[in-house]
Each structure stands twice: as C-alpha cells, then as structure tokens.
Amino acid sequence: VTSAGPVLRTDRLVLRPWRESDREPHAAMNADPEVMEFFPSVMDRAASDAWFDRMQHGWDEYGFGLLAVEDSRGFVGFVGLAVPRFELPFSHLADPPVEIGWRLVRRAWGRGLATEGATACVDWAFGDLRLPEVLSWTAEVNVRSRAVMERIGMHHDPDDEFDHPKLTDESPVRRHVVYRLLAGERPAVSDRAGTLGS
Ligand SMILES: CC(C)(COP(=O)(O)OP(=O)(O)OC[C@H]1O[C@@H](n2cnc3c(N)ncnc32)[C@H](O)[C@@H]1OP(=O)(O)O)[C@@H](O)C(=O)NCCC(=O)NCCS
C-alpha cells in the first residue's frame, strides 16, 4: 500500500491514506448487499482486493485519490477523488476529469458523515489540488447519494443523463445522472456552518 495522501480532519472524522489493515473492513463493506444496492453486484474478497490495488495505482498516477475514513469506532468507508476508467459521455473541464465519491458502511449512514467527509474533500480539491471542477455521477435511483451531492452544493443538468457504458441495457441501474461543482461555486465556509454536523 502506498501511504500517499493527506490527512483531512473534520469534527467527527479522519480521512487518511490507506493501510493494509483496511483491506478487511473494506471488503466487508463491499460484500454488504445494502451498501452495494445500486452497483451491479456485491464484491467478494478477491474483487475487493483487486479494486483496492487499482485504487492505489490511481494514487501513484495522479497524486490524489480516495481516502480511508474513520470515526471514533474505526473504519467507516471511503470518501475522496477518483479518475474514471471509462470515457465520459459528457463534457468536463479538468483533464483528467475528477469525480468525488463516497461509500460508507451501513452503521455510519444517517449521521451526516458522508456530507462531512465530502465537504473536506471539496476543500482539498479546490484548495491544495487547485482543480477547476469536480464531477459526481450515480445511478438515477440512488437517492441517498444524490442527496449528498446536493448537500455539498453540486448541481445537475437533466441533459447530462447518460447510460453507464460499463452496464448493459438490462441493468436497472444503467441510467446515471451527473452532478457538477465548479471551483468558483464552492460555498464560503461560514455559509456551510450547520450543514456539517457541528
Ligand atoms: C451514499 C451514502 C454515502 C449516503 O450516506 P448518508 O449517511 O445518507 O449521507 P449524509 O452523510 O449526507 O447523511 C445524511 C443523513 O444523516 C442525517 N443526519 C443525522 N445527523 C446529522 C448531522 N449531525 N449532520 C448532518 N446530517 C445528519 C440527515 O438528516 C440525513 O438523514 P436521512 O437519510 O434520513 O435524510 C451511503 O448511503 C452509502 O454509502 N451508500 C452506498 C454506497 C453508494 O451508493 N455510494 C455512492 C455511489 S455514487
């Protein structure tokens, strides 16, 4: 595991570089059908480990990526930035295009933790990394994830909807929506008080 990446602290979370010891709780999260409801399938340990390795290579290639997230009880999932491994069927400003994304273990839902972690990553993206834009996409039916996108100030244009190129016509989660946030649209920290669980 590359120990690359910043340590981002929020009121309730630490977002940090990955450790080998994260593989196991990460795989358990990816094996949970509720967590993976809007993905084509759950992942077994081998698939989860392969994903883990690809994610590390992304860090080596781009110098940013997904961060492991902990609360006071330990691993709760990941939040961070990723570069898609398929060609985007919509316009984007950054080269490479950068997605903000999240996945949390079930026990961590419903507490504002995804929004809290994502807000820290927006600050990282537009602060240290100086990215012009972050994108996010999800299955149209993934209401919880779309709500996080909206809570962090992202907006979506219905014209940006697309069919995920890695999914087949039969997939009920093929239709995807795109949300965007430009660097200049980042809400001032003072305006965000109260949305961060503080
Ligand atoms: C998407 C996901 C990360 C969203 O998690 P979440 O906990 O619903 O999101 P938030 O952190 O924004 O929390 C919001 C909820 O916490 C509640 N909440 C409780 N305390 C809060 C606090 N102090 N501050 C803010 N919200 C709080 C909110 O009212 C809201 O509740 P609701 O679900 O009843 O509306 C989670 O459902 C998940 O991991 N899903 C599976 C993976 C996935 O689909 N990832 C996205 C793929 S693109």
The ligand as an ORCA input file, in Angstrom:
! r2SCAN-3c Opt
* xyz 0 1
  C     -24.451      7.442     -0.221
  C     -24.140      7.381      1.286
  C     -22.666      7.620      1.500
  C     -25.003      8.452      1.962
  O     -24.854      8.386      3.358
  P     -25.793      9.279      4.316
  O     -25.429      8.966      5.686
  O     -27.216      9.099      3.871
  O     -25.399     10.763      3.884
  P     -25.119     12.029      4.779
  O     -23.784     11.948      5.387
  O     -25.352     13.207      3.910
  O     -26.189     11.938      5.939
  C     -27.469     12.473      5.751
  C     -28.427     11.871      6.742
  O     -27.911     11.986      8.069
  C     -28.856     12.732      8.889
  N     -28.092     13.391      9.960
  C     -28.084     12.975     11.248
  N     -27.250     13.724     11.973
  C     -26.717     14.641     11.138
  C     -25.785     15.689     11.325
  N     -25.219     15.919     12.505
  N     -25.441     16.439     10.231
  C     -25.982     16.191      9.025
  N     -26.882     15.188      8.793
  C     -27.234     14.421      9.854
  C     -29.585     13.591      7.889
  O     -30.814     14.016      8.394
  C     -29.764     12.608      6.732
  O     -30.744     11.674      7.104
  P     -31.783     10.990      6.043
  O     -31.010      9.875      5.394
  O     -32.858     10.469      6.895
  O     -32.197     12.060      5.092
  C     -24.489      5.982      1.849
  O     -25.863      5.758      1.694
  C     -23.720      4.866      1.152
  O     -22.592      4.582      1.475
  N     -24.380      4.189      0.176
  C     -23.803      3.069     -0.510
  C     -22.696      3.417     -1.463
  C     -23.116      4.348     -2.574
  O     -24.192      4.207     -3.139
  N     -22.228      5.298     -2.866
  C     -22.440      6.276     -3.885
  C     -22.210      5.730     -5.211
  S     -22.148      7.015     -6.430
*
